[in-house]
Amino acid sequence: MSGGALDLAQSRVYVAGHRGLAGSAIHRALTAAGVTDIITRTHDELDLTRPDGVQKLFQETGPEVVFLCAARVGGIAANNAYPADFIYSNLSIQTNVLESARATGVRRLVFMGSSCIYPRDCPQPILESYLLSGPLESTNRPYAVAKIAGVEMCWSYNRQYGTEFVGLMPSNLYGPGDNYHPEDSHVLAALIRKAHEAKRDQREAITVWGSGTPRREFVYSDDLAEAALTVASLTGDTLAETFPQDLPPIINVGAGADISIRELAELICEVIGFEGGLDWDTSRPDGTPRKYLDVSRIMRLGWAPRTALREGIALAYRDFLDRGEGRSATA
């Protein structure tokens, strides 16, 4: 990792997964930063699990910078229902994109990981060095193992080929473009839908999975995008100092504060204006007791979260309404 400063505005940039939550935020941030040469492909145009198509894209377009945001993602319900799909799809996407990036000389790649790569019961706040220090949470282990494999690939390619592939490990992500599906969404998006529909239908209560005691940290998608561009723009020297070859090339991105699921549900109901109660379904799994990231490394690079949770929930709810997500209880 010895390259000089990287000017994104003068680079050809590929955003894999530009329609997703993280990818769409990064695409917006790149456009705002004056980047005009942005490569995108929808899933219908390119299936990233198929290596031939990925190789052809890289050979024909020659990106210099890649943001690898494409992934199969979902909450506890989806992870429990489709474990094979989660590990297969994510391993395939990562392997194909990383190898094609290496083979075509991509200068820098930012791999979007997840805080679920860390052990279920590791100390809090979670340092990057806690990777592989204990057992994973069982409810999302296939997804976590795939993301850990992506980190290992970035690290291995950097050591063997001198690439500049780094991973961002965000806390729970939310914001415009989120998935609000009643079965497959993450907790914050699922609660927005539930509270909205309960208010619309004048229900007395909403049902929330688990006990409400687990604590989670939530980072707004546009804040994550700023972190991704910060890391992608580092000089080679700063990159080498931040990600020495004897440590995994990962960096945490979080909000710097966490909240219990009960407090989150109450806050969402308040923002949306649902005045009913909360029924806790303790037959459903809680998942990891707490996930609170240490973000001192990314903050030393000059990044800090801008969006408070209440503000972010209001913005996400506005996006939910603008997209017509709340029109049908089964949409």
Protein Blocks (a to p, Z undefined) as FASTA:
>chain_A
ZZccddfklpccddehilbmklmmmmmmmmmnopabdcdddfklocfkbmklmmmmmmmn
opabdcdfbccdddfklmmmmmmlmmmmmmmmmmmmmmmmmmnopabdcddddfklpcfk
bccdddfklgopaccdfklmmmmmmmmmmmmmmmmmmmmnopacddddddddedehiafb
fklmcfklmmmmmmmmmmmnopabdcdehjhlaccddddfklmmmmmmmmmmpcfklmmm
mmcfkbccdddddehiacdfklmmmmmmmmnopabdcdddfkbcebjfbacddfklmmmn
opacfbdfklmmmmmmmmmmmnommmpfkZZ
